[in-house]
Structures are given as C-alpha cells and as structure tokens.
C-alpha cells in the first residue's frame, strides 16, 4: 500500500511539473501530498534536480515557464513576475526578454540566478499581484508601464506599449491609470505618458506613432488614427486618415507583400477611392529612415484637398 501511495504521489508531481515546463516549488510538491522523504528519494535516484526551493524533472532543459516557476520558488512570496516577463505570462507575443524580471518590496528575498533581474519597488502595492495559472504576476497595465521605464530606449518602450494594446493584453485607459501613479521626477515618466496619450488617440503600432511624430516635424496636420470605413463589402480599418481633407495613408511593412495581404490592401484602397477619398501608401522602412519623399507627397495630397499649409 505505501508503495502504491508513493507511486501515485510521484505521478501527480510529474504531471504537475510537466504542465509547468518541468519545474515546481517544494511548497507545490507538499500541496500535492508528496512527502519530504519521497522528494529526497526522487532526488537521490536522479529523477529530480533540486535548485534551492525549486525542483525540476530530469530531462529536457527548462522552458520559459519553468524558469519563471524556479525564479519565483527561490524568492520571497511577495515577489512576482514583472515587466516583460509578466506581460509574456499574460499573453504578449513577439516581444521577448531572456532575463526574468521580478518585482517586489524592499527587503524581499530574491533568486540570485544570473538571468534574474530584481526591481525593488518603492511604489509596491500588494493588490497589483495576481495569481495567473499558478504564477504570481503583476497586473498587465502596471507591468507594461514598469517595462517601459526599464527598457533601454524610448523607442523600445513605445513599441512595447503599442504592442500591449494592439494584442489586447490591456487597454490604453488602464495604461493611463497605471502611468499616472508614477512620480513626475522619474526618468522617462513624461515620455511614457506622452506615448500612452498617442495610443489613446488611436495609434496602435510603433509605425503609426512614428508617422504621427514625423508629420509634426514636417509641419503637417495632426492625423486621425485607426479610423473605420464601412462599405457594402464590410468594415475596413484605415491606418491613418486626415478626415478633414479626405486623405488616407496606409503604412505597409514587409508582411503587406504577401499575396493574400496585398489582395486585401487592394480591396481596401478601392473602397477608399469609391468613397471619394485619396489613398497613399508609405513603406514602414521610409518612416524608420525618416525619408522626406513620402511627406512631400502627403503635403501635395493635402493641399489638393484644401489644406492651406
């Protein structure tokens, strides 16, 4: 009977660990009903590896979730995934950071592994911590604002904030509430608030943010972003529109060259023409390189439709 009980405990432990990328904490093992002697036996037999308060099933290298589990297991229970790490846990894709970012209050015990970055938070609020599928995570709006402060450049921060809203990890109003908690003296506080204000105005990608900034530099009118065009063929979302002048601009990245995407772009352009609008296309590379030609063309289009600038 004891042997059967140990076998069942080990089965639960392995299943739980596999669901967490191959790792779990000693506390989680106890919650599963695995006795300390059973854990020691599994470690002695080479089935489990012990790393402080973390345990890992021997086999494949730990994946990202396992690394999160191990970092949290070896830190104070007040610590939580923060910044990009928390956003990835909440579902943010295509913005990765090899480091594991943990946030916590002053005096917290922290995993000292080389890939762990601990951010001591003077503005720490316990209600910002949420249990997400067994992981302690900072709320996505707070994590996004924190990440924007910690990233090396304002452009990287802008990209992250735009992607967070574009992928519906959180909405712009939530970001604004979180950002308003920042002390004004913090480096980049004003930049973060300005970017969030742009996103609230309709810019949902870094290209749209850059385009709006470039329009100001070239003395062009302020564009309306992410406008909807209703037509008999459906609802179309326009990247940028100068509504007062009937001029629409589509910002095209590399993915717009795919045949399926190019076809949809052509249909959208046709709908703009049918609605008596004037449609321009600007490659995203021209925005990144700050080339003048697209803005000279845009200025001519706007003047043709009544702009006096």
C-alpha positions in Angstrom: 0.0 0.0 0.0 2.7 2.6 0.9 4.4 1.8 -2.4 1.1 2.4 -4.3 0.7 5.8 -2.4 4.3 6.8 -3.3 3.7 5.9 -7.0 0.5 8.0 -7.1 2.2 10.9 -5.4 5.1 10.8 -7.9 2.6 10.6 -10.8 0.8 13.8 -9.6 4.2 15.5 -9.1 5.4 14.7 -12.6 2.1 15.7 -14.2 2.1 19.0 -12.3 5.7 19.7 -13.2 5.2 18.9 -16.9 2.3 21.4 -17.0 4.8 24.0 -15.7 7.6 23.3 -18.2 9.2 20.6 -16.0 9.5 22.6 -12.7 7.7 23.2 -9.4 8.5 24.5 -6.0 8.9 22.4 -2.9 5.8 24.1 -1.5 3.8 23.0 -4.5 5.1 19.4 -4.1 3.9 19.4 -0.5 0.5 20.7 -1.6 0.3 17.7 -4.0 0.8 15.4 -1.0 4.4 14.4 -1.8 6.2 13.7 1.5 9.7 15.1 2.2 11.2 11.5 2.2 9.6 10.8 -1.2 11.2 14.0 -2.6 14.6 13.1 -1.2 14.2 9.6 -2.7 13.4 11.1 -6.2 16.4 13.4 -5.9 18.7 10.6 -4.8 17.6 8.5 -7.7 18.3 11.3 -10.2 14.7 11.8 -11.2 14.5 15.3 -9.7 17.1 18.1 -9.6 16.9 20.4 -6.6 17.7 24.1 -7.1 17.1 25.8 -3.7 13.4 25.8 -3.1 12.7 24.8 -6.8 12.6 21.3 -8.2 13.0 20.2 -11.8 12.2 16.9 -13.5 15.3 15.5 -15.1 15.1 15.5 -18.9 14.7 18.4 -21.4 16.1 21.8 -20.5 13.6 24.0 -18.6 11.4 26.2 -20.9 10.4 29.8 -20.1 7.6 28.8 -17.8 9.9 26.5 -15.8 12.4 29.3 -15.4 9.6 31.6 -14.1 8.5 28.9 -11.7 12.1 28.3 -10.4 12.8 32.1 -10.0 9.5 32.6 -8.0 10.2 29.5 -5.9 13.6 30.8 -4.9 12.2 34.3 -4.0 10.0 35.7 -1.3 6.3 35.1 -1.6 5.9 38.9 -2.0 7.8 38.8 -5.3 6.1 38.5 -8.6 6.9 38.4 -12.3 7.0 42.0 -13.6 7.8 43.9 -16.7 8.2 42.0 -19.9 8.2 38.6 -18.0 4.7 39.3 -16.6 3.4 40.6 -19.9 4.6 37.4 -21.6 2.8 35.4 -19.0 -0.4 37.4 -19.7 -0.1 36.6 -23.4 2.1 39.2 -25.0 3.8 37.8 -28.1 6.8 38.7 -30.2 8.4 40.9 -27.6 10.8 38.7 -25.6 13.5 39.3 -23.0 15.9 36.5 -22.0 16.1 37.9 -18.5 13.4 37.1 -15.9 12.1 40.3 -14.3 10.8 40.1 -10.8 9.3 43.0 -8.8 8.9 43.1 -5.0 9.0 45.4 -2.0 12.1 46.5 -0.1 13.6 43.7 2.0 12.3 40.9 -0.3 14.5 37.7 -0.7 15.3 37.3 -4.3 16.6 34.5 -6.5 20.3 35.4 -7.4 20.5 33.5 -10.6 22.4 35.4 -13.4 19.3 35.6 -15.6 17.0 37.1 -12.8 16.6 40.9 -12.7 15.0 42.1 -9.4 13.4 45.5 -9.4 12.8 46.9 -5.8 9.6 48.8 -5.9 9.1 51.7 -3.6 5.5 52.1 -5.0 4.8 48.4 -4.3 1.1 47.6 -3.8 0.0 44.1 -2.9 -3.2 44.5 -5.0 -1.1 44.7 -8.1 -0.1 41.0 -7.7 -2.4 38.5 -9.4 -2.2 34.7 -9.4 -2.2 33.6 -13.0 -2.2 29.9 -13.7 -0.1 29.2 -10.7 2.3 32.1 -11.3 2.5 35.3 -9.2 2.3 38.1 -11.8 2.0 41.9 -11.7 -1.2 43.2 -13.4 -0.5 43.8 -17.1 -1.1 47.5 -17.1 1.3 48.1 -14.2 3.8 45.6 -15.7 3.7 47.4 -19.1 4.4 50.8 -17.5 7.2 49.3 -15.4 8.7 47.6 -18.5 8.6 50.9 -20.4 10.6 52.5 -17.7 13.2 49.7 -17.6 13.7 49.3 -21.4 16.9 50.9 -22.7 15.3 53.3 -25.2 12.1 55.4 -25.5 11.5 53.7 -28.9 11.6 50.2 -27.3 9.3 51.5 -24.6 6.9 52.9 -27.3 6.9 49.6 -29.2 6.1 47.6 -26.1 3.2 49.9 -25.0 1.7 49.8 -28.5 2.0 46.0 -28.8 0.5 45.6 -25.4 -2.7 47.4 -26.5 -2.6 46.0 -30.1 -2.7 42.5 -28.7 -5.4 43.3 -26.1 -3.2 42.4 -23.2 -4.6 45.6 -21.6 -6.3 48.8 -22.9 -5.0 52.3 -23.1 -7.2 53.6 -20.3 -5.7 51.0 -17.9 -2.2 52.0 -19.0 -3.0 55.7 -18.4 -4.3 54.9 -14.8 -1.1 52.9 -14.1 1.2 55.6 -15.5 -0.5 58.4 -13.5 0.9 56.7 -10.4 4.4 57.5 -11.5 6.3 60.2 -9.7 7.0 63.1 -12.1 10.7 63.1 -11.2 11.2 59.5 -12.6 13.3 59.3 -15.8 11.1 58.8 -18.8 7.8 59.4 -16.9 6.8 62.2 -19.3 7.8 60.1 -22.3 5.7 57.2 -21.1 2.6 59.4 -20.5 3.1 61.0 -24.0 3.2 57.6 -25.7 0.1 56.4 -23.9 -1.7 59.6 -24.9 -0.8 58.8 -28.6 -2.1 55.3 -28.2 -5.3 56.6 -26.7 -5.6 58.8 -29.8 -5.7 55.7 -32.0 -2.1 54.8 -32.8 -1.9 51.0 -32.3 1.6 50.3 -33.7 5.1 51.8 -33.5 4.9 52.7 -37.2 1.7 54.8 -36.6 3.4 56.5 -33.6 6.5 57.3 -35.6 4.3 58.6 -38.5 2.4 61.0 -36.2 5.7 62.3 -34.9 7.1 62.7 -38.4 4.0 64.6 -39.5 4.6 67.2 -36.7 8.3 67.5 -37.7 7.3 68.2 -41.3 4.7 70.8 -40.3 1.7 68.6 -41.5 -1.7 68.5 -39.8 -2.4 66.1 -37.0 -3.7 62.8 -38.4 -6.7 60.8 -37.1 -5.5 57.2 -36.4 -7.3 53.9 -36.8 -10.5 55.1 -38.5 -13.2 52.7 -39.6 -14.6 52.7 -43.1 -18.0 51.0 -43.6 -18.8 49.8 -47.1 -21.1 47.2 -48.7 -18.1 44.8 -48.7 -17.6 45.1 -45.0 -15.8 47.1 -42.3 -12.2 48.3 -43.1 -9.8 49.8 -40.7 -7.6 52.6 -42.0 -4.1 53.1 -40.5 -4.1 56.9 -40.7 -6.7 59.3 -42.0 -6.8 63.1 -42.4 -10.5 63.1 -42.2 -10.9 66.9 -42.8 -9.1 66.5 -46.2 -10.3 63.1 -47.3 -6.7 61.7 -47.4 -5.9 58.3 -46.1 -2.5 56.7 -45.6 -1.7 53.0 -45.3 1.6 52.1 -43.6 3.0 49.0 -45.2 5.5 46.6 -43.6 7.1 43.6 -45.2 4.1 41.4 -44.4 2.0 43.5 -46.8 3.9 41.9 -49.7 2.3 38.5 -49.1 -0.2 37.8 -51.9 -3.1 37.4 -49.6 -2.4 40.6 -47.7 -1.7 42.5 -50.9 -5.1 41.5 -52.2 -6.8 42.8 -49.1 -4.8 46.0 -49.3 -6.0 46.5 -52.9 -9.6 46.0 -51.9 -9.3 48.5 -49.1 -7.7 51.0 -51.4 -10.5 50.5 -53.9 -13.1 51.2 -51.1 -11.3 54.4 -50.2 -11.4 55.5 -53.9 -15.1 54.6 -54.2 -15.8 56.8 -51.1 -14.1 59.7 -52.9 -11.1 59.5 -50.7 -7.4 59.9 -51.7 -5.2 57.0 -50.7 -1.4 57.0 -50.2 0.9 54.1 -49.3 4.0 54.6 -47.2 6.5 51.8 -46.6 7.4 51.4 -42.9 11.1 51.5 -43.8 10.6 55.1 -45.1 9.2 56.0 -41.7 12.1 54.4 -39.8 14.7 56.0 -42.1 12.9 59.4 -41.9 12.9 59.9 -45.6 11.4 63.2 -46.9 9.7 62.0 -50.1 6.5 60.4 -48.6 5.8 63.6 -46.6 6.3 65.8 -49.6 3.8 63.7 -51.5 1.4 63.8 -48.5 1.7 67.6 -48.3 0.7 67.8 -52.0 -2.2 65.5 -51.5 -3.4 67.5 -48.5 -3.1 70.8 -50.4 -5.0 69.3 -53.4 -7.9 68.6 -51.0 -7.9 72.0 -49.3 -5.1 72.2 -46.8 -3.5 75.7 -46.8 -0.2 74.8 -45.2 
